[in-house]
Amino acid sequence: MDWIFEFPFTINLNPRAIDEAVRGFAAAHEAFFNGIKGALTNFVGAINWVFSHTPWFVLVALVFFIGWKAHGRIRSGVFYGLLLCVIGIFGLWSLMNLTLSIVLAGVIIALLIGLPIGVLISGSEHANRIARPILDMMQTMPVFVYLIPAVIFFGMGYASAVIATVIYSMVPVIRLTSLGIRQVNTEVVEAARSFGSTRAQMLFKVQVPQALPTIMTGINQTLMMAMSMVVTCSMIGARGLGNEVLIAVNRTEISRGFVAGGSVVILAIILDRLTQGWFSKKQETGGEES
């Protein structure tokens, strides 16, 4: 009766052949991938150098200023500044700088790739139908799977962490950029076209400004998804707060895990609230000007 409960047809895959083919491709183009690895490692290093050579009180003051201006309340700036100080009190300031460097490097590259793709697929329903299942796969694939090809092509370290972060986090900005542009009022678009606007003028002076709130939401979500990769990327040699969490798990040190995990949460809250508040302020300013 086993045939009732077990699927009768299976395919005998040869995973070893697939793995060897991928590794052979990586070995044949080692110089190319090493060039990318070096560029990404230097990019993360440059960002980390800036953070490492910025006095702690300057960074706290910057967070205070952005929080104050973004939310229009001094107490908001004080609150976010104090939250940042908590990470320093825990003794994790340098690790926070390193985590921020990896996250910002990934987000910058994700936006440089994702925003143009979102704009391109917004103008074609056919392209949107092709991109949708690819984006679904990228968003639902277990994040650990992204680490495997990243390590094969780029080895352990910051480059693999940035690549995995980019692939995982750029889906929201692509989706929401395309959605925002496609949802712009057709009457507004027709009015711009009737006044003789070129396609580029209509895109950058009409559609993108109208879709800006949705695009900004996509940028915020990309930043948050990049933050969620912090712990995962620690498994492939990316140091920082995520590595502290991983060490705590391996050693079953609950206090170390809560301190490092709490610092990740604090950093995510600060980034989320500051970007959301800043984007909302920009939208209100734009609405008043219009």
Secondary structure, 3 states (H helix, E strand, C coil): CHHHHCCCCCCCCCHHHHHHHHHHHHHHCHHHHHHHHHHHHHHHHHHHHHHHCCCHHHHHHHHHHHHHHHHCCHHHHHHHHHHHHHHHHCCCHHHHHHHHHHHHHHHHHHHHHHHHHHHHHHCCHHHHHHHHHHHHHHHHCCHHHHHHHHHHHHCCCHHHHHHHHHHHHCHHHHHHHHHHHHCCCHHHHHHHHHCCCCHHHHHHHHHHHHHHHHHHHHHHHHHHHHHHCHHHHHHHCCCCHHHHHHHHHHHCCHHHHHHHHHHHHHHHHHHHHHHHHHHHHHHHHHHHHC
